[in-house]
Amino acid sequence: MYPSSSNSVLDLIGQTPLVKVGRLDTGLCELFLKLESQNPGGSIKDRVALAMILEAEREGRLGPGGTLVEATAGNTGLGLALVGRAKGYRVLLVVPDKMAEEKLIQLRAHGAEIHLTRSDVGKEHPDYYQNVAARLASSIPGAVYTDQFSNAANPKIHEETTGPEILAQMGHDVNAVVCGVGSGGTLAGLTRCFRKQGRPVEMILADPEGSILAPWLQDGTMGEAGSWAVEGIGEDYLPPQADFSAVRGAFIISDRESFQASRLLLEEEGILAGSSTGTLVAAALKYCREQKAPKRVVTFVCDTGARYLSKVFNPAWTRRRGWETSPCFGDLRDLVARRFEDGSAPSVSPEDPALSALKRMEAGGLSMIPVMDKSSVLGGVEARALLAGWISDPETRAQPVGPWIQSDLPWLDSGADPEQLHELAIRHPMVIILHEGRPYGFVTPIDLAFSHKGS
């Protein structure tokens, strides 16, 4: 029997399903995943967004035509955009510039206004995203800064909904919950819920490498924060709402481990999840495998992986940062993010139309694309050259790229000095790397700028 219909998409927030992991190695334990990705906005933050907006309305701080302002790594913003726009509010979001492009596209599609700010500065810096959001809110008449990091509605919604749902779905038989901390609302709310219910549930922290939270829990020292690519969890300070009193263990998870866990979750369990979920799953698997007695463990699929296709699930992007498990050759091949042999390096043939070349450049984020005849590189075609041709004659869009091929495309053997590659990349949009006389792939200036070896 089908469930009854709902009056609004907002009625579908919460009551997310729980699924048992079946194919991953969980040792003696059973691991269950709370699929918060099944919320209508695609993440656990839908709960928080709805709660904060309803509370602001009840308190009279938010009325018709009002503006919502928030600092967010993405998912709280998406939740606020979903709920806020459905209620007719203006939504203005300040986001760090490491956010996945898919999130930005979805936020703008919702009608939210985006202010990008730096992701490389700490809380004391004026460009820190929370500080920027607070300034914007104070400058807009009638604006409400929802401030998930200190808003009591954040942990309260997890205390009242997420925690009770877990207990009910687990038959009140749960030994540990693995979660991350961004604003701290999930950890605090679950801790309160389990205490009120008289349940001795261990809370286990999953923390990105570079965050100060796990090291602080492990040895009590407040170290200096590093940087991490995982979005939404990890902090460079202690969030005021976070309640660590029930935390009985903490795992530091690298970006590489997180991304690999997200991909493994899709390959083995068929669950498409984002980078923070990868951190949680990696930590949960480590916790489960350490146990000497069976335990029932819960963690979260925090959001959908559809928001990270260009990052977590993009081998070229992860390879560029050294997070792939491919072998290390000790030569220029290690700097090649896009390879001809595995199809990750886009190219065109001399007979392909100019429009196809441009579409492939757009899809690959390139300003030039190699032109290949079988396994030989004939040269490259630049987008600006095609544009110049189109301005003079629009019909050239359908013509083969042959007339625009630049035959002086630079190349280097894989055994060449990296300094030669850097010198060529400064002057050219692309350098072809050869190995054993055959084209292996290409390197762009962006590849080098973000390469773990080239940065």
N, C-alpha and C positions, 0 to 999 in steps of 0.2 A: 504494500500500500504506500502511495506517495504521501509525503508530509503535506500539511495544509499550507496554503500560500501565505506570504507575509505582506504586510501593508507597506513596508519600506525596506530598502536594502540595509538600513541601519539596524533593523530588527534581527539581521543575520549575524551580527557581531557577537562573538562568544559561542559557547557550546561546541567547541571544535573537537574533532575526533581524536582518538588515541589509538596508535597502532604499535604492535610489537615487532621489534626487529627480528628478522628471520634468517638472514644470510651472513650477517657480520659476526665476527668472533667476539662474543661477550663473556668468555670464560664461564664461570659457574653462575653468572647472574642472568637475569632477564632484563632487557632494556626496552623501554617503551618511549615512543615519540609523540608528543602533544603537537598536533598539526595546526599551529597558529597561522600557517600559510593559507589555511582554508577560510580565514576571515575575508569578508568582501573586498577589503582593501589590500589583502595579501600578506598581512603581518600581525604580530601580537600587539602592535602599537595602535591598531584600530580601537582596542578596548580603552587604552589610555586617552586617545583623542576624544572619543565620545564622552568619557567621564569628565574630562577637563572642561569641555564645552558646556555640558549640562550643568556642571557646578557653577561656572561663570554666569550662566543664565539664571540659575536659582538665586545667586547672590546679587543679581541686578547689575553686574559689571559689563554684561554683554547683551546688547539689544539689537533691534532691526537696523541693518546697514552697518553693523559693527565690523571691526577689523581684528583678525587673529594674527598674532606675530609669534613665531617660534624659532628657536635654534635647534637644528636637527641634522642627524646624519642621514636622514632620508625617510625612514619608515614612520616616525611620528608625524613628519610633514605630510606624508601620503595619507595617513589617517585623518589629520586635520583637514586636508584638502577634500577628502571624501565626505566627511561629516559637515565641515564648515560650508563648503559650496552647496551641499544638499539643503542646508538651512539658510542659504542666501548671504553668507558673510564673505567679506574680502579676506583672503588668506595670503599672508606675506611671510616667506620662509628664508632664513639665513642658513646656508649649508656650506660645509667645508669643501674645498675644491678637489678632494679625493673621491667624491661621490660618483658612483657608477652612472654612466650616461643614460641608461635605461630609466633610472629613477628620475632624473631631471626631465626627460621626455614625458614621463607619466605625470609628473607634478604640473608641468605646463599644460598638458592636455586637460587636467582637472580644472585649469583656470587659476592656479596658484602663481603668485609673483615670486621670483627667485632672486636672492642676493647671494652670489658666491663670495666666499671669503677664504682666507688662508687656512691650510690644515697643518702648517709647520710651526705654529706659535702656541705658547702656553696661555694659561688662564689670566695671567697678569698683563698680557699684551692687548692693546686696544682693538686689534683686528681678530682676536679670538671670537669664535662665532657666537658664543653666548653674550659677550659684551656688545657686539654689533647689534644683536637682536634687541637687547635692552635699550640701546640708544634709539633705535628705530621706533620701538613701541612708545617711548617717551615723547617722540616728536610728532606722533600722529594722533590727532584728537579722537577720543573714543576708542583707541586701540587697547586690546587686552594682550599682554604678554603671558601666554599660557605657562611658560617656564616649567617644562616637565621635570626639571632637575630639582625643583623645590615645591612643586605643586602636590598638596596632600591627596588630591584625587588620583594621582598616579599609583602609589602603593595601595590605596584603598580599593581600587577596582580589582587588583589582583587578590587582595585579601577576601573580597566578597564574591568573586566569580572564578578566577583562574584556579585558585587553591581548592575551593570546594569541588570544582569540576574534576580535578585530578583525583581527589580522594574518592569521589563517587565512581569514577571510571575504573579506578584500581581496586574497588571493593574495600577501600580503607586499608589496603595492604600495600604500603609503599615504604621503602627503607631509606631512599636517597633521591634527591633531585639535583641535577646538574644545571646550573644556569650561569649566564654572564652578567656583567654589570656595566651599564652605560649611565643611565640616570639613577639606577639603584632601586627603581620601583618594583620590579618583579621580585627581587630577592627580599625586600622588606615586606611586601604584601604576603608572599608565601610563608615567610617566617612567622608573621603574626597569625595567619590562618592556622597553620599546623599547631602552634602553641595553644590557641584557643580550643582547638579540637582535641588537645591532649595527645597529639601524635608526635613521637620522637623521630622526626624525619631529619636525616643528615642533609645539610646543604653543602654542595660542592661547587667551588668557583672554577669556571673555565675562563681564562684570561689570555688575551693576545700578548705575545712577546713584545716588550716595549712599554706595556702598561705598568703602572706602579702598584696595582692592587694586589696581585698574587705575591710579589716579593715582600710587600708590607705585611701580609698575613703570615708569610713563612718565617720572617726573621725580625719583624717589627721596625724595620728601617724604611724611611721614606726616600727612595732613590730618585734619580733624575729620569724622567720619562724619555723613551725613545720614540720611534715611529713605527706604525704598522698599517698594513693595507686593508685588513678586515674592517668592515664598516659596522658601526652601531654599538660596539662594546669595547671595553678597555678605557682607562682614564689616566690623566696626568695629575689627578688630585683625588681626594676622598669625597665622593658625592654625599652631600649632607643627608639625603634620604636613605642611603644604603644602611642596612642592618646586618652586620657581619657576625652577630652573636651566635648564630646557629651553624656557621660555616665550619666544617670539620676537615676540610682539605681543599687544596688549590692546585690547579695544573696550569703551567705556562705553555701555551701552544703557539708555535711559529706560524707565520703566514703560509708557508709551504704546507705544513701539516693541515691547516684549516682548509686550504683550497683542495688538497688531495682528498680530505674526508668528505667534502661536499660532492666531489665527483664520484667517489666511491659509493656514497649514499644513493646517487642516481643510478649508477651501474648495477649495484647489488640489490637495492630495495625499491628502485623505481620512483624515488622521491626527489623532486627537483627543489633544491634548497639553496640559500645564499651563504655568504662567507661567514657570518656569525654562527649560523647553524653548524658549519664545518668545525668551528672552534669548539662548540658544545659537544658535538658528536665525537670528535677526537679525544676530548677530555673524558667523556662518559665511557668510551671504550677502554681508555687507560685505567680508569677507576674500576670498571667491571673486571678487567683482567687481573687486577691486583688483589681482589677479594679472595679470602680463604674459605668463605662460606657463601652459599647462595643468597643473593639479595635482589629485590625488585626495584629497579632504578628508572627514573623518568627524566627525560630532557626534552628540549623544544626544537621544533622546526620553526624558527623565528619568523622567517618570511620566505617567499617564493624565489627560487633561483632564476626565474625569468628576468629578474632585475640585474643579473650579473653575467649574462651571456657573453658580453664583450670583455669580461675579466676572468672570473672563476673558470668559465667553460671555454675560454679562448686560449688554445695552446700557445699561439704566438705571443700573447700578452704575458702569460705566466713564464714562458721560456725566456723572454726578454729580461725577466727579473731573477732568473736562476732558480725557479721553483718547479721546473720539470724534472722528471726522474731520468731524462735522457743522459747518455754517457758524457763525461767530460773528455774532450779530445786534447786539450792543451794547446789549441791553435785558434785561428779566427773563426772556425766553425762554431765555437762556443758562444760567439757574439751574434750568430745568425738566428733571428727570431722566426723568419719566414723562409721555408725551404722548398725548392722545386720538387724534391723527391716525394714529399708527403702531401703536396698540393696546397700547402699553406702560403706559398708565394704566388700571388696573382700574376698573370701574364696575358698577353694577347699574341695572336699570329699576325703576320703582315697583311693578311686578307680580312681581318676583323674590322668592322666599321668603327669609325672614330667614336660614335656614341657608346658602343660597347666598352671601349677603352676607358672612357670617362666614368661610366657606371662602375667598373671594377675598381678604379682608383677611389671613387667615393666610398664604396663598400669597405675598402682596405685602409682608408684614411691616408691615402698617398697623393703626392703631387706629381709622381712619375710612375710609369709602369713598364716593365721589360717587354720587349718584343722578341718572341722566340720562334724559330723554325725547327721543329722537332726538338732536339736537345741542345741546339745552339742559340746563344743570345746574340741577336742582330744589333741590338741597341735598345734605346728607350724612347718613350713618348711622354712629353710633359703636358700637363693640363693647360698651362698658359699658352702653349703653342697651338693646341686644339682650339682654345678660345679665340685666339687671334684669327685663325682660319675661319671660324664660324661667323665672326663679326663681318668679315669681308664677303663670305659666301655661305649662308645657312645650309645650302645643299650638301656641304662637305661633311655634315654629320653622318650621312649614310655611306660615305666613301671609305675605302680601306685606309688604314693608318700609315701605309707605306711612305707617303710624301713627308710625314712628320717625324720619321725615325731619326734619332740622333745616334750616329754610329760611334761617337767618341765617349760612350758610357764607360766610366772607369771600372777596372777590375783588379783584383788582387788574388794571388794564390793563398790558399788557407794557411800556408806556412810563413807568410810575410809578417813583418814586424807590425804590431798593433799601432805603433805611432804613424806608420804609413796610412793605415785605415783612418785614423783620426784626421790626418792632414787632408785626405781626399774628401772625407765627409763634411769638412768645413766648407769646401768649394762646390760640392755636388749633392743633388738630392738623393742619390742612390749610388751604392758601390756593389758591384757583382763579386761574389766570392767563388773562386774555382777550387775544386779539389780533384786531384789526379786528372787534370785537364778538362773536367766537366763542370758545368755550372752547378753549384751546390745550393745557393740562395743569394739573398741580397741583404744589405744593411743600410738603414737610413740614419740621418742625424738623430732622430727621435729615439731609434733603437739604442744608439750609443749613449744618449743623455740619460736614459732610464735603465741601462744595463747594469747588472750587479758588478760587472767587471769593467764597464766603460764609464761609470759615473765617478 
